Amino acid sequence: MPVYNQGTFIRRAIISLCGQNYTEWELILINDGSTDQMEEYITDILQTTEYQIHYIINSENKGLGQHSTRD
């Protein structure tokens, strides 16, 4: 799920996903150079080990269709 400057929205989306009955999922969350302190909104969720969430951060906005790298 690519995300850019949607910290409050993405938190609600992740919480909704975590609340589903189906548990065999994995979320790859790509922060595409956000400037809205997204980590502050989702740090507690990322630290919960019961969920399969991988968090990738681009140091700058690369837009759709660009390759993401782990920073």
Backbone as a chain_set.jsonl record, in Angstrom:
{"seq": "MPVYNQGTFIRRAIISLCGQNYTEWELILINDGSTDQMEEYITDILQTTEYQIHYIINSENKGLGQHSTRD", "coords": {"N": [[0.849, -1.16, 0.0], [0.956, 1.96, -1.108], [1.762, 5.1, 0.365], [1.356, 8.549, 0.884], [1.7, 11.322, 2.776], [-0.626, 10.784, 4.407], [-1.098, 10.156, 7.099], [-3.07, 10.031, 9.256], [-5.234, 8.848, 7.941], [-4.123, 6.401, 7.038], [-3.594, 5.1, 9.406], [-6.196, 4.514, 10.371], [-6.99, 2.801, 8.297], [-5.184, 0.645, 8.577], [-5.856, -0.26, 11.161], [-8.46, -1.086, 10.663], [-7.972, -3.205, 8.869], [-6.554, -4.947, 10.587], [-8.595, -5.664, 12.269], [-10.159, -7.489, 10.941], [-11.816, -10.662, 10.356], [-10.504, -12.577, 8.818], [-7.283, -13.773, 8.947], [-4.981, -14.385, 7.565], [-3.07, -12.547, 6.168], [-0.844, -10.123, 4.726], [0.722, -7.023, 4.969], [2.31, -4.67, 3.031], [3.644, -1.745, 3.494], [4.345, 1.272, 2.044], [5.981, 4.116, 2.587], [6.042, 6.901, 0.849], [8.001, 9.07, 0.931], [6.743, 10.811, 2.738], [5.802, 13.815, 4.477], [4.433, 14.27, 6.75], [4.871, 13.285, 9.343], [4.248, 10.519, 9.583], [5.136, 8.184, 10.915], [4.683, 8.702, 13.612], [1.961, 8.331, 13.819], [1.628, 5.601, 13.362], [3.486, 4.016, 14.733], [2.979, 2.487, 17.113], [1.353, 0.45, 16.113], [3.054, -0.785, 14.274], [4.915, -1.887, 16.001], [3.609, -3.977, 17.139], [3.766, -7.339, 17.268], [2.031, -9.287, 16.377], [0.956, -8.846, 13.89], [1.42, -9.018, 10.329], [3.121, -6.803, 9.065], [5.027, -4.941, 6.924], [7.238, -2.314, 6.689], [8.286, 0.16, 4.574], [10.394, 2.808, 3.718], [10.676, 5.549, 1.618], [13.097, 7.967, 1.037], [12.543, 10.215, -0.369], [9.783, 11.515, -2.283], [8.721, 9.353, -4.739], [6.68, 8.826, -6.42], [4.022, 7.192, -8.331], [4.71, 4.046, -9.843], [7.458, 4.006, -9.601], [10.457, 2.446, -8.458], [10.755, 1.219, -5.159], [12.919, 1.635, -2.346], [14.59, 0.24, 0.454], [15.257, 2.213, 3.215]], "CA": [[0.0, 0.0, 0.0], [1.742, 3.192, -1.126], [1.153, 6.169, 1.157], [2.045, 9.828, 0.883], [1.041, 12.341, 3.598], [-1.96, 10.349, 4.824], [-0.863, 9.492, 8.377], [-4.291, 9.708, 10.01], [-6.021, 7.91, 7.145], [-3.502, 5.079, 6.983], [-3.788, 4.473, 10.725], [-7.553, 3.944, 10.373], [-7.013, 1.694, 7.343], [-4.466, -0.493, 9.169], [-6.666, -0.767, 12.271], [-9.572, -1.814, 10.043], [-7.422, -4.466, 8.367], [-6.218, -5.786, 11.736], [-9.822, -6.105, 12.912], [-10.886, -8.443, 10.103], [-11.831, -12.065, 10.794], [-9.487, -13.283, 8.054], [-5.998, -13.426, 9.561], [-3.844, -14.785, 6.724], [-2.746, -11.437, 5.293], [0.426, -9.431, 4.913], [0.653, -5.656, 4.454], [3.565, -4.002, 2.725], [3.316, -0.326, 3.556], [5.455, 2.046, 1.49], [5.923, 5.547, 2.853], [6.691, 7.473, -0.327], [8.588, 10.376, 1.225], [5.776, 11.657, 3.443], [6.314, 14.891, 5.327], [3.413, 14.499, 7.786], [5.193, 12.519, 10.554], [3.439, 9.308, 9.546], [5.583, 7.219, 11.915], [4.035, 9.003, 14.883], [0.602, 7.793, 13.766], [1.557, 4.144, 13.216], [4.56, 3.316, 15.447], [2.459, 1.471, 18.028], [0.859, -0.68, 15.321], [4.216, -1.47, 13.703], [5.615, -2.603, 17.059], [2.809, -5.131, 17.526], [4.331, -8.447, 16.506], [1.026, -10.242, 15.913], [0.543, -8.52, 12.527], [2.43, -9.123, 9.28], [3.219, -5.503, 8.419], [6.383, -4.558, 6.551], [7.228, -0.867, 6.475], [9.389, 0.615, 3.721], [10.397, 4.271, 3.651], [11.455, 6.242, 0.589], [13.558, 9.237, 1.603], [11.897, 11.267, -1.144], [8.616, 11.049, -3.022], [9.088, 8.807, -6.041], [5.48, 8.752, -7.252], [3.583, 5.867, -8.775], [5.48, 3.388, -10.881], [8.892, 4.046, -9.334], [10.93, 1.41, -7.565], [10.986, 1.621, -3.779], [14.1, 1.071, -1.726], [14.587, 0.274, 1.906], [16.215, 3.189, 3.739]], "C": [[0.9, 1.23, 0.0], [1.005, 4.299, -0.379], [2.015, 7.418, 1.06], [1.188, 10.848, 1.641], [-0.409, 11.993, 3.952], [-1.883, 9.63, 6.163], [-2.123, 9.112, 9.129], [-5.158, 8.716, 9.261], [-5.435, 6.508, 7.206], [-3.623, 4.369, 8.319], [-5.162, 3.807, 10.791], [-7.636, 2.736, 9.451], [-6.331, 0.454, 7.922], [-5.274, -1.09, 10.316], [-7.857, -1.561, 11.736], [-9.112, -3.171, 9.532], [-7.139, -5.43, 9.514], [-7.466, -6.339, 12.418], [-10.629, -7.112, 12.109], [-10.825, -9.853, 10.683], [-10.769, -12.891, 10.072], [-8.117, -12.832, 8.541], [-4.776, -13.769, 8.713], [-3.532, -13.693, 5.703], [-1.376, -10.874, 5.643], [0.278, -8.05, 4.279], [2.064, -5.143, 4.232], [3.212, -2.534, 2.557], [4.526, 0.469, 3.087], [5.194, 3.526, 1.713], [6.728, 6.226, 1.752], [7.152, 8.909, -0.077], [7.64, 11.331, 1.929], [6.468, 12.687, 4.324], [5.365, 15.172, 6.488], [3.646, 13.696, 9.058], [4.358, 11.238, 10.667], [3.842, 8.313, 10.63], [4.925, 7.455, 13.271], [2.627, 8.42, 14.95], [0.566, 6.265, 13.836], [2.603, 3.358, 13.999], [4.035, 2.214, 16.35], [1.946, 0.248, 17.279], [2.031, -1.478, 14.766], [4.96, -2.294, 14.745], [4.842, -3.814, 17.567], [3.226, -6.308, 16.656], [3.28, -9.414, 15.965], [0.585, -9.99, 14.478], [1.714, -8.625, 11.562], [2.466, -7.82, 8.495], [4.694, -5.196, 8.172], [6.335, -3.095, 6.15], [8.475, -0.451, 5.726], [9.272, 2.131, 3.599], [11.26, 4.733, 2.476], [11.852, 7.59, 1.174], [12.986, 10.435, 0.851], [10.725, 10.675, -1.911], [9.037, 10.609, -4.416], [7.886, 8.68, -6.968], [5.145, 7.331, -7.648], [4.495, 5.338, -9.866], [6.988, 3.404, -10.678], [9.253, 2.927, -8.368], [11.165, 1.974, -6.171], [12.233, 0.954, -3.255], [13.945, 1.137, -0.226], [15.649, 1.26, 2.358], [16.638, 2.802, 5.13]], "O": [[1.545, 1.517, 1.009], [-0.216, 4.422, -0.476], [3.242, 7.353, 1.143], [0.09, 11.193, 1.205], [-1.305, 12.824, 3.807], [-2.534, 8.601, 6.349], [-2.239, 7.98, 9.597], [-5.758, 7.833, 9.874], [-6.164, 5.535, 7.402], [-3.745, 3.145, 8.353], [-5.275, 2.659, 11.22], [-8.286, 1.747, 9.788], [-6.837, -0.659, 7.778], [-5.365, -2.313, 10.429], [-8.218, -2.594, 12.3], [-9.789, -4.177, 9.742], [-7.457, -6.615, 9.414], [-7.4, -7.377, 13.076], [-11.688, -7.547, 12.561], [-9.893, -10.194, 11.411], [-10.197, -13.809, 10.659], [-7.823, -11.637, 8.546], [-3.65, -13.469, 9.109], [-3.713, -13.896, 4.503], [-0.834, -11.125, 6.72], [-0.238, -7.93, 3.167], [2.904, -5.18, 5.131], [2.56, -2.144, 1.588], [5.608, 0.357, 3.662], [4.299, 4.112, 1.103], [7.955, 6.135, 1.728], [6.749, 9.838, -0.777], [7.729, 12.543, 1.734], [7.563, 12.462, 4.84], [5.482, 16.209, 7.142], [2.692, 13.446, 9.795], [3.83, 10.926, 11.734], [2.976, 7.66, 11.212], [4.641, 6.502, 13.996], [2.156, 8.057, 16.028], [-0.413, 5.691, 14.313], [2.606, 2.129, 13.932], [4.584, 1.113, 16.358], [2.089, -0.875, 17.761], [2.009, -2.709, 14.784], [5.576, -3.304, 14.404], [5.377, -4.598, 18.351], [3.055, -6.272, 15.438], [3.615, -10.284, 15.161], [-0.095, -10.834, 13.894], [2.858, -8.356, 11.928], [1.915, -7.733, 7.398], [5.502, -5.193, 9.1], [5.483, -2.688, 5.36], [9.593, -0.682, 6.188], [8.181, 2.666, 3.401], [12.425, 4.351, 2.36], [11.013, 8.283, 1.75], [12.95, 11.545, 1.382], [10.683, 9.47, -2.159], [9.628, 11.377, -5.175], [8.048, 8.453, -8.167], [5.88, 6.391, -7.344], [4.988, 6.092, -10.705], [7.724, 2.866, -11.506], [8.428, 2.515, -7.552], [11.705, 3.069, -6.017], [12.573, -0.157, -3.662], [13.243, 2.002, 0.298], [16.804, 1.169, 1.944], [17.444, 3.5, 5.747]]}, "num_chains": 1, "name": "protein.A"}
